[in-house]
């Protein structure tokens, strides 16, 4: 188990704890109610986090054929 | 004949031609027809898995759900995001195992893992049963779509029949290769249609996204917050929890997963896919705009929200483009579901029950199953009146029941026995079928419990029943297995 794999737990907190916290309309962010913005943030941050894991993980280095 | 219908049928013909052309240059044995010979690049795997996410159900069902329930419609984005995280670790070992044992379907995975042909047959049947409501969703969407965009000149019933025939022809001639190429065209189309509708409509009626939301807030105060009861926070989080848990259990996704050339494709997908899922939000914007522009839709009619608003806002030719997009978005996921359901029925049901039939009959038997299944789903689609999301979530709750025993089978010392897996899945699915046919809900089951319990997705309860049964039966059967080996030693 590689330590940076633990990063993947963050999005789960963002949804299961973050969404109840973010359940509000104001402030509007980029024209969207806050709750909608929060959902978008969850998806973007997940992509970044998995991207970081992908980069760090030696499994994804080397030639394409395995 | 109006412009919309002409355009829709034009695209239909085009996709059939592409499907037939895709077949050329490939000899179609079963492995080619069903999983493209395990040679799909990460790009094609991505497109095919995405085709699933952006089906006609997204266009009509999600916009309708947003129209009726506000922020609850974000559930797809949330569970897709979390589901893709699990894929990073879950799919590579599954793919490796499948490649090593030349597995091409979900039920073979179960029968190999649990060394039980019976369990394989059982999973086949369960998988097909769970897919039926989903295929019904697609057929129903097609009916809504064609009848609405023909401005009433084709009835939904006739539209369902037309759509079914096209889908069957499409599947029979092309297999999964047709899906891959059409999936690219469909994804480009649906991408632009969703993007355009989601931005243009709020601007057209309210001059901007924020002013649209403010108008919604004025007309329906706090519509954009999770309510205290109904599609509440409790519903949202429980739905996401179980949907994430069972994200890869759809039997029709299994062939796509096995069609990958290497396992890195999955890890790469996990990075990109959450962003791709955000497209769903543009569909939600259409739903929210419709909530004030087309008020008063109730129950199953909410699925007409996007189409009614489009017809109010655009010329027929553009409605035709939307309709054509919807049709392609039915054909691709629909063909994948039919292919995998019939592959499973042929390889894991038919030949297990009739082992004496010559193997050369395989493709023919698979094609007969395609036709029979389509007929069954058409009949359900003609009779069913629930909203698309309700049907979809019922199907989802059923496939999720396969997850616990599958996950356990990939642990080092799997504590679950085949009897445990069988009993758990049976009770889980049985409970879902019972609640959906008897119209039982969490509220009728627990009338005195607080709202937070009553609003839970009923699939949670099914999953708990499943896991508890699975563990209990496994403990019991493991003991007898140990006793019998002890006796044989003595």
Interface residues (C-beta under 8 A of the other chain):
Chain A: X5 X8 X11 X12 X15 X16 X19 X20 X23 X24 X25 X28 X30 X31 X32 X33 X35 X36 X39 X40 X42 X43 X44 X46 X47 X50 X51 X53 X54 X57 X59 X60 X64 X65 X66
Chain B: X71 X74 X77 X78 X81 X82 X84 X85 X88 X89 X208 X209 X210 X213 X217 X222 X224 X225 X226 X233 X236 X237 X240 X241 X261 X262 X263 X264 X267 X268 X270 X271 X272 X273 X274 X275 X277 X278 X281 X284
